[in-house]
Amino acid sequence: MDSISADAIAKHDFSKTKIWFDADLVRGKDTLPGQVRLKGDKIDHYDSELRSMRLKYKKDGQNYVLSLQHPKTRRYISEWIFHELLKQEGLPYLNYSFVVVYINNKFKGLYAEEEHFSSSDIEKKWNRPHAPILRFDDENYWPEGLTNQAQEFDTKCYKEADIKCFNYGKSERKSRYYKRISMLLKGYQNGTLDAGEVFDMDLMAKYYALVDLAGGAHSLRWLNCRFYFNPTSGRFEPAGFDSDSKRINCLTRNDESLNPDHHGKIFADFTFKVSYEKYLRKYSKGSFMDEFIESRKLSLTTYIRAFKEQFGEETDHQVQIAYTNQWVILLNILNLPLIIALLIGFLIVLFICYKVVKSKRS
């Protein structure tokens, strides 16, 4: 894999690195036959001693697929916080943690371990039945997308993207049931169906509000969107992935980096608007993050200390990102421009009254 990685870095093309190799994978007391390959669409997955890898293996008849990567590729503790928020609020999430890794009996260090959507029965931990988890294929986006940031290119790739499934085999994907579900998402993509006909708009609003709180708008890029079809509701639900969480300057509804061809009809939906406002108010309360952090204090302290010891990185400030984002949410909820305009108007009225009273006295 060393030569594959070096060649990809030299050419700055990471689209041809997905070559599987047989490997023995040791987890706890078990040694399991499996496979491993490189992963990642950008150079940060390849330019360190902790290169990103995808692993797959079977145990007790179940398929397990996961990614190992340098914690910095998902901003250290930030991605863990993102998935913990989704888990707490009842939305589809990934198991995300940090593990010590040895390769060929050589200590490599602390990796971020990220569950993959193709793992068997991933829906069980969401308390949901087995059903398709879909995405838009980003094959046509890379590698040109590394340098071409034009919205026209982004929209073209989105419109032409095939619908891909993580967790259904070939026989399942031939069924009428699957074809009907995939065409539902395709109908939204090509503009023949409205958002409310395809997505659970209350859960979409909850997800977008949590994305605002975490600062994870990167997860809403169309090529990062993951959707679970809930057969009970007959609608797609958002599944969290790759948040790249950071401080925000605006809410997702005003984020110009998000493609309007995908998000426009979602933001325009009435149910979404009402629910989005509701969840923004819930998540902007200081007590919400206080309780969230307090219940995970030990894990946060352990991970942050480990990052400092191995990488020399101070990451405790990442815990405060959500608190900063709460202020941005509050200012948007309160409509700051309107408040400022009203305040200016009030001061003008006071000044006029003062001048009138002064003139009468003189």
N, C-alpha and C positions, 0 to 999 in steps of 0.2 A: 504493500500500500504506500510505502515511502515514495516510490518512483511515480505512482499515479498522482499523489499529492503534489510533488515537486513539479511535474509536468503541467498540472492544472494551474498552479501559482504562476509559472512562467508564461503561460498563454492567457492567464486571467479568464479562463473558461472552466467553470466547475460543473458543467452539464454532462460530462463524460466520466465522472468518478464513481458511478454507482455499479461497481463490479463486486459481486459477492465472492467471499472466500470461506471455505470450511474452517471451523474453529471449535475447540473445546471450551465451553463457558462454565466457569466455576461460580456458583452462587451458594453461599453458606457451605453446607456439607455436600451439596450435589455437584457433580461434574456432568454437564449435559452437552451432547453434540448439537451444534448450531452453525450459524453463519454470521459473518460480519462484513461490513463495507464502510467506506467513507460516506459522509453526508454533508449537506450544506450547499447553498447557492452563492455564498459570499466568502471572501477571503478570510474573514475572522474565524471560520470553521477549520481553517487549514494552517494558519501561520503561527501556531504555537506547539509546544510539546504535547499539549492535550488536544490532539486533533479530534474532530467530531466523528462519531461512528454510529451506525445503525446495527443493532443486533437482533437476531430472531432465533427462537428455539422452541421446543415442545416439552411440556411436562404434564404428566397425568392426562394426556389426550388434549391438552389445551395449547393454543398457539400464543406465544408471548413475543411481543415486538417492542423494542425500546430504543431510545437514543441516549448516547453518552456524549457530553460536550463540555468544553471549558465553561465554568459558571459565568464568565464574562459575556458569553454569546447571548445570554438571556438576562444580562444585567444583575448577576449575583442573586440577592435575596428577592429582588422585585418580582420575578416570575413566580416564585414560590408564594408570595403574598397574593398575587393575582389569582392563582388557582385555589388558594385557601378561601378567598372571597367568594369565588364561584361556588365552591363546595358548600360553604356556610349558607349561601342564598339559594341553594337548590337548583343550580344550573349545571349542565354537563361540563365536566372538568377533566383534567389529566392528573394522574398521580405524578407528582414532581418532587424530587428530593435530591440529596447530595450523598454520594457514595465514594469510598476509597477504591481505586482501581489498580490492579496489577496486570501487566501485559507481558507474557512469556516470563513470568515469575519476577519481573522487574517492577518496582514501585513507580507508578506514574503520578499519583496524586489524587486530589479531590475533584471528582467530576459531578456535573449536574446530570441526573438520570430522569429522563422524560418518557413517560408512557406513550405508546403510539396508538392511534385510533383503530388499527387493524388487529389489536390484541383480542383474543376470544372473550366474549361476554363482557366487554367493557361497559355495556349499558347497565349491568346488574348493580354496580355501585352507585349509579344514578337513580336507582329504583325505577327503571324503565325497561320495557320489553325489548327483545332483540329486533332491530330494524336498521335500515340503511343509514350510514353516516357518509355524507357526500361533500364534495368540494369541486371547485372549478379548476380544471387542469391548467397549470401555469407553464407547460412545456414550451409554448411559443413565446413566452415572455423572456426567458433566459437564453443566452447571456446578454442580449441587447438591452434588457431592462436595467443592467448595471450602470449603463451610461445614458440611456435615452429616458429622460424624465418627462417627456411631453405627454400631456393628457390624451392627445389624439392616439398616440401609440398605446397607452394604457387601456383606453376604451376599446380599441381595435382588438387587443389581446383578450380582453374580457368578453367581448361579444362573440369571438371565435372559439372560446375555450370549450372543450368537451366537459361533460359531467363525469366525474370519477367517483368510485365508491371504495371505501377503505375495508369494509368488513363483510362483504358478500363475495362468495366464490363464483366461478364461471357459471355453474348451473343455476345458482340463485339469481344471477344477473340476467338470465334468459327468461325468467318468469314474467308473466303479465303484471304481477304485483309490483315488481321492481321497476319495470318499464314505465308503469303509470306514475310511480313516485318520482323517478328521474325526470320524466317529462313535465312534472309539476314545477320543479326547479328550473328546468329549461324554459318553461313558459314565462317565468318571471324574468329570466335573463334576456329573452328576446322581446320582452315588452308586451306580450299578449295577456299576461295575468297581473293583477294588482297585488301589492304586498300582503294585504289581508286575506287573500285567497291562498296564499302559499305559506306564510309564516304565522306563528303564534305571536301576535303583536305585543301582548303584555310581557311575555318573556323576552322578546326582542328589546323592548324598552328597558326592562330590568338589566339586561346585559349591557346595553349602551350606557346606561347610567353608571354601572360598575366599571366600565371601561373609562369613563370620565374620572371616576374616583381614583382608579389605579394609574391613570395616565397611559392607558394601553391602546391608543388608537391604531397602532400598527396591526393589531389583531383584526381590525375591520377592513384592512386592505383586501380587495376581492380575492387575491391569491392566497391570503391567510384565512379566509372565512371557512369554517367547518359547520355543517348543518346535520343535526340528527332528526330523522323523521319519526315523530311520535304517532304510532298507529291509533292511539286512543283519541287524540285530538284531531288527527288528520292534517297536522301542520308541522312545519319544520321549526326546530328550536336551535338557537346558536350554541355552539360548543367552543369553549375557550382554547386558544392556541397562539403562542408567540406574541406576547403583548408588547415587549420592548418598552416597559413602563417607565415613565419619566414625568417631570412637571409639565403641566399643560398651560397654554395661553388662552385657549378657548374650548368650548364644548364640542363634542363630535359633530353636532348638527351644524356647526360653523367651520368645521375643519376642511379647508380647501384641498388637502392632500388626499381626501377620500373621494373616489370616483362617483360623480353624481348619477351616472347611468345605473349604478347598483344601489346607491343609498337614497337617491332622490325620492322615490315612491315610498320608501320606509319612513323617512322624515315627514312626508306629507300626510301619512295615514292618521286619521283622527284618534283612533284608539291608542296608537303609538304616542301621539302628542300628550294625551291625558296621562297615560301611564308613565311616560318618561318624566314628566314634571313631578309626579307622585314619588317616583323612586329617587330623583335628584334631591328632593326635600328630605327623604329618609336618610340617604347616604351622606348628606352634608352636615348632619348633626354630629357634634364633637363626641358625644357619648357612643356613637356607632363605632368609630375607630378605636376609642379608648377600650371598649369591651373586647373588640376583635384582637387588639395587640396584647392585652392583659392575659387572654386565654391561650396565647401562643408565645408567651414571654420566654419560656425555657428553650424552645426550638429556635427562636430568633437569636437569642443570646449565643447558643451553641454554634449556629451556622456563621454568624457574624465574626465570632472569635476564630473559627476555622479559616475563614477567608483572610483574616489578618495574619494568621500564623503561616499559611502556605503562600499567599500571593502578595502579602504586604499591602492589601487593599482595605481602606477604611470604608465600610459599607453601611455603618449604622445610620447614616443620613438618609438612606433609601427608605427606611421605616417612616420617615417624616414626609415623604412625597405625597402620600394620600391626604395628610393634614393640610398641606399647601394647596392641593387640588380642591379640597373642600371650600377654601376661600374663593377660588375661581368659580366654583359651582354656585356659591351663595351670591356672589356679585352678579352672575347671570340670572339667577332666579329673581333677585330683587330688581333687575333691570337698571343697572347703574347709570346708563346715559339718561334715562327718564328721571331718576332721582336727582342727578346733577342739574338737569334742566329745571326741575321743580324748585330746587334749592336756589338756583340763580334767579328764577322768577320771583320767589319769596323775598330774596334780598333786594331786588329791584323795587318791589312794592313797598318794603320797609323804607328804602331810601327816598322814594317819592313822598310817602307819608311824612317822613322826617322833614323834607324840604317844604311841604305844604304847611306843617305846623310851625316851622321856623319863620316862614314868610308872614303868617298871620300874626305872630308875636311881634314881629318887627314893624 
